[in-house]
Amino acid sequence: MTGHPENNLLRIADVARLTNLSRHTVQYYLMLGLVKETQRTPGGHRLFDHHAVQRVKLVHRLNHSGYTLQEIRQTFLVNHP
């Protein structure tokens, strides 16, 4: 794992691997505001915690259950503005 073991944060490649999704898909979810990075490295790399990984998994499951990404985003915004 290429994450940061001292604080258990993961890079986007690790999130992709743990969720069995492509980096592109995780980046797309980020772009749509469906998931947020936990912090950034001094070099600007995005880092994610366990909750962000679970969120990516949830978005993927909901999308494959028939919800559009826009519907998922709207639901998240209503529940967590």
C-alpha positions in Angstrom: 0.0 0.0 0.0 1.4 3.4 -0.9 -0.6 5.3 1.7 0.7 7.1 4.7 0.9 4.5 7.5 1.5 7.0 10.2 -2.1 8.4 9.8 -3.7 5.6 7.8 -4.4 7.9 4.8 -4.4 6.4 1.3 -3.6 7.8 -2.1 -6.1 7.6 -4.9 -4.5 4.5 -6.4 -5.0 2.7 -3.1 -8.6 3.7 -3.0 -9.1 2.4 -6.5 -7.5 -0.9 -5.6 -9.5 -1.3 -2.4 -12.8 -0.6 -4.1 -11.9 -2.6 -7.3 -12.6 0.5 -9.4 -10.3 2.4 -11.7 -8.5 5.5 -10.7 -10.5 7.3 -13.4 -13.8 6.3 -11.7 -12.6 7.5 -8.3 -11.4 10.8 -9.9 -14.8 11.1 -11.6 -16.6 10.7 -8.3 -14.3 13.4 -6.9 -15.1 15.7 -9.8 -18.8 15.2 -9.2 -18.5 15.9 -5.5 -19.7 12.4 -4.5 -16.6 11.9 -2.4 -14.1 14.3 -0.9 -10.4 14.0 -0.1 -9.5 13.9 3.5 -6.4 16.1 3.0 -3.5 16.7 0.6 0.2 16.1 0.8 2.6 19.1 0.6 3.1 18.0 -3.0 -0.7 18.3 -3.7 -1.5 14.6 -3.8 -5.0 13.7 -2.5 -5.3 11.5 0.5 -8.3 9.6 1.7 -9.4 8.0 5.0 -11.4 4.8 5.6 -14.7 6.8 5.5 -13.9 8.1 2.0 -13.2 4.5 0.8 -16.6 3.4 2.2 -18.2 6.4 0.5 -16.7 5.3 -2.9 -18.0 1.8 -2.3 -21.5 3.1 -1.4 -21.7 5.4 -4.5 -20.7 2.5 -6.7 -23.3 0.1 -5.2 -26.0 2.7 -5.5 -25.1 3.5 -9.1 -25.2 -0.2 -10.0 -28.6 -0.5 -8.2 -30.1 1.9 -10.7 -29.6 5.3 -9.2 -27.9 7.9 -11.4 -24.9 9.7 -10.1 -26.9 12.9 -10.1 -29.6 11.3 -7.9 -26.9 10.0 -5.5 -25.3 13.4 -5.3 -28.7 15.1 -4.6 -29.4 12.6 -1.8 -26.0 13.2 -0.3 -26.5 17.0 -0.4 -29.9 16.8 1.2 -28.6 14.5 4.0 -25.2 16.2 4.5 -25.3 19.8 3.2 
